[in-house]
Amino acid sequence: MDLKLNGRVAFITGPAKGMGASITKAFAAEGCLLALVGRDVGAIEPVAAQIKAAGGKAIVIPCDLTVSEQCEKAAASTAAAFGRIDILVNVAGGSGPIGKTGAQTTPEEFDEIVTLNMNGCFHTMHAVLPAMIGQRYGKIVNVGGTFGMRGRAGRMAYSASKWGLRGITKSFALEVGQHNINVNYVAPGMVDGPRFREKVCANMARTLGISLEEAMERHAADYALRRVTQDEDVANACLFLASDVSRQLTGVDLPVDGGWAML
């Protein structure tokens, strides 16, 4: 199926590593013009170089997403470079404290993850929406997590931030739908990669006194499909929601988790 994304301008946060890099490359493969946005420009540049080497177009924009003024400037730079902004994909985010109860979580830890995972997405949405409203077209995809749909012991701060992002997503969807703008939420389950293996599985292994491989198997056993999500699974969901194939979907939560959050 042709998603007809060729030539669309996509503003992507968190494009440097893992899931973010996979999502970025997936949009590049569809022919999108990319604005790659984040603090660590040195980590983003190699991804941009790969895209350019393959014949794609990408610019790198330094931006601290927790600073609204920088997000506004990043949106302005994107519009100046490409003439419009069609798609926003908010991938950037953090995991917060892992294995701590709510009572053990410090106020500083809570504030840090909520500021990044909620404020950062609000700032980018606030920055790109004037352009989208003006052209009467836009697709916004916020990448959250299934712990923002069911909650999780030991991940209170992260869960709170992703529950909040769902509320932001749904409210914006109601407000901007009249302007032909879709706003949706992709909720990955555990996604295989360094963060999952070295933080989440390692914490379970230490707590239960089991091997890393056993911890990974326990996580997979939680899902109906008995497998952990891969980066490309999330990328495909983002492509779907950023395309006109999903033109009649807005305000939805799309779990990409092998069957956990909804079952």
C-alpha positions in Angstrom: 0.0 0.0 0.0 1.3 3.4 -0.9 1.0 5.6 2.1 1.5 8.7 -0.1 4.0 10.3 2.4 6.5 11.3 -0.3 7.3 15.0 0.0 5.6 15.4 3.3 7.6 17.4 5.9 8.1 15.6 9.2 9.3 17.1 12.4 10.7 14.3 14.5 12.0 14.5 18.1 14.4 11.9 19.6 15.7 10.7 16.3 19.1 9.6 17.3 18.9 6.2 18.8 17.0 2.9 19.0 13.3 3.3 18.3 13.7 7.0 17.4 16.3 6.2 14.7 14.2 3.4 13.3 11.1 5.7 13.1 13.2 8.4 11.4 14.6 6.0 8.8 11.1 4.6 8.1 9.8 8.1 7.3 12.9 8.8 5.2 12.2 5.6 3.2 8.7 6.9 2.5 10.2 10.0 0.9 9.5 12.5 3.8 11.6 15.6 4.2 12.9 15.5 7.7 13.6 18.0 10.5 15.5 16.0 13.2 15.2 17.7 16.5 17.0 17.2 19.9 19.6 18.2 22.3 22.4 15.8 21.3 23.2 17.0 17.8 26.3 14.8 17.7 24.2 11.7 18.1 21.6 12.9 15.5 24.1 13.8 12.8 25.0 10.2 11.8 21.4 9.4 11.3 21.0 12.4 9.1 24.1 11.5 7.2 22.7 8.0 6.5 19.5 9.5 5.2 21.3 11.9 2.9 23.6 9.2 1.6 20.5 7.2 0.6 19.2 10.2 -1.4 16.9 11.6 1.3 16.6 15.1 2.8 17.2 15.9 6.4 18.1 18.9 8.6 19.3 18.7 12.2 18.0 21.3 14.6 19.4 21.6 18.2 16.6 22.0 20.7 15.9 21.4 24.4 12.3 20.2 24.3 11.7 21.3 27.8 12.3 25.0 26.7 9.3 26.3 24.8 11.2 29.1 23.1 13.6 26.6 21.6 10.7 24.5 20.3 9.2 27.6 18.6 12.5 28.3 17.0 12.9 24.7 15.8 9.4 24.8 14.2 10.2 28.2 12.5 13.5 26.7 11.2 11.6 23.7 9.7 9.1 25.9 8.0 11.8 28.1 6.6 13.7 25.2 5.2 10.8 23.2 3.7 8.0 25.7 3.4 5.5 23.8 5.7 5.2 21.2 8.5 2.9 18.3 7.8 3.8 15.8 10.5 5.0 15.9 14.0 6.3 12.7 15.7 7.2 13.1 19.3 9.5 10.2 20.1 11.8 11.9 22.6 11.3 10.9 26.3 12.8 9.3 29.3 12.1 6.3 31.5 12.4 7.8 34.9 13.3 5.8 38.0 13.0 2.0 37.5 12.1 -0.3 40.4 11.2 2.5 42.8 7.8 2.6 44.4 6.0 5.9 44.5 7.0 6.4 48.1 10.7 5.9 47.2 10.6 8.2 44.2 11.9 11.7 45.0 10.1 14.9 44.0 13.0 15.8 41.8 12.8 12.5 39.9 9.1 12.8 39.4 9.4 16.4 38.2 12.2 15.5 35.8 10.3 12.8 33.9 7.0 14.6 33.9 8.7 17.7 32.5 10.4 15.8 29.7 7.6 13.4 28.7 4.7 15.8 29.0 6.0 19.4 28.7 8.3 18.5 25.9 5.4 17.1 23.8 3.2 20.0 24.6 5.9 22.5 23.6 6.4 20.9 20.2 2.7 20.6 19.5 2.2 24.2 20.5 5.0 25.2 18.1 3.9 23.3 15.0 0.1 23.8 15.2 -0.1 27.3 13.8 1.5 26.1 10.6 -0.8 23.1 10.4 -3.9 25.1 11.2 -3.0 27.6 8.5 -2.6 24.9 5.8 -5.6 22.9 7.2 -3.6 19.8 7.3 -1.5 18.0 9.9 -0.7 14.7 11.6 0.6 14.5 15.1 1.8 11.2 16.6 2.8 11.1 20.2 4.8 8.1 21.3 3.9 7.1 24.8 3.8 3.7 26.4 1.5 1.0 27.6 2.3 1.8 31.3 0.3 5.0 30.6 -2.7 2.8 29.9 -2.5 0.2 32.7 0.0 1.5 35.2 2.9 -0.4 36.6 4.3 -1.0 40.0 7.8 0.4 40.3 7.3 2.8 37.4 4.9 5.3 39.0 6.6 8.5 37.7 6.9 7.2 34.1 3.3 5.9 34.1 2.1 9.2 35.4 3.9 11.1 32.6 2.5 8.8 29.9 -1.1 9.0 31.3 -0.7 12.7 31.2 0.5 12.6 27.6 -2.6 10.7 26.7 -4.8 13.4 28.1 -2.8 16.0 26.2 -3.3 14.0 23.0 -7.0 13.6 23.4 -7.7 17.2 24.3 -5.7 18.5 21.3 -7.5 16.0 19.1 -10.8 17.5 20.1 -9.6 21.0 19.6 -7.9 20.8 16.2 -10.0 18.2 14.4 -12.0 21.0 12.9 -8.8 22.1 11.1 -8.3 18.7 9.5 -5.5 17.7 12.0 -5.3 14.2 13.4 -3.7 13.7 16.9 -3.0 10.2 18.0 -1.0 8.2 20.6 1.2 5.2 19.9 1.8 3.1 23.0 4.8 0.7 22.6 5.1 -2.2 25.1 8.6 -3.2 26.1 10.8 -2.5 23.1 13.9 -4.6 22.6 17.0 -2.6 22.8 19.7 -1.4 25.2 17.3 0.4 27.6 15.1 -2.7 27.9 17.9 -5.2 28.3 20.3 -3.1 30.4 17.8 -1.3 32.7 14.4 -3.1 32.8 15.5 -6.7 32.4 18.7 -6.1 34.5 16.5 -4.7 37.3 14.2 -7.7 37.2 17.1 -10.1 37.1 18.7 -8.5 40.2 15.4 -8.4 42.1 14.4 -12.0 41.4 17.9 -13.5 41.3 17.5 -14.8 37.8 19.5 -14.5 34.6 19.1 -11.7 32.1 17.7 -14.2 29.5 15.1 -15.5 32.0 14.0 -11.9 32.7 13.5 -11.3 29.0 11.5 -14.5 28.7 9.3 -13.4 31.6 8.5 -10.1 30.0 7.7 -11.9 26.7 5.4 -14.3 28.5 3.2 -11.4 29.6 2.1 -10.8 26.0 -0.5 -12.7 24.0 1.9 -13.0 21.1 4.8 -14.1 23.4 7.3 -11.7 21.9 8.7 -8.3 22.8 8.1 -5.4 20.4 10.8 -4.4 17.9 11.7 -0.9 16.8 10.2 -1.4 13.4 6.8 -2.4 14.9 6.5 1.0 16.4 7.8 2.7 13.3 5.1 1.1 11.2 2.4 2.2 13.6 3.7 5.8 13.4 3.7 5.7 9.6 0.1 4.5 9.6 -1.1 7.3 11.8 0.9 9.9 10.0 -0.6 8.9 6.6 -4.0 9.6 5.1 -4.8 5.9 5.3 -5.8 6.7 8.9 -7.6 9.9 8.0 -10.6 9.0 10.1 -8.7 8.2 13.3 -8.0 10.8 15.9 -7.5 10.8 19.7 -6.8 7.0 19.6 -4.5 5.0 21.8 -2.7 2.4 19.6 -0.9 -0.2 21.7 2.0 -1.9 19.9 2.7 -4.5 22.6 1.9 -8.0 21.3 -1.3 -8.0 23.3 -1.0 -6.7 26.9 -2.6 -3.3 27.5 -5.9 -4.2 25.8 -6.2 -7.8 26.8 
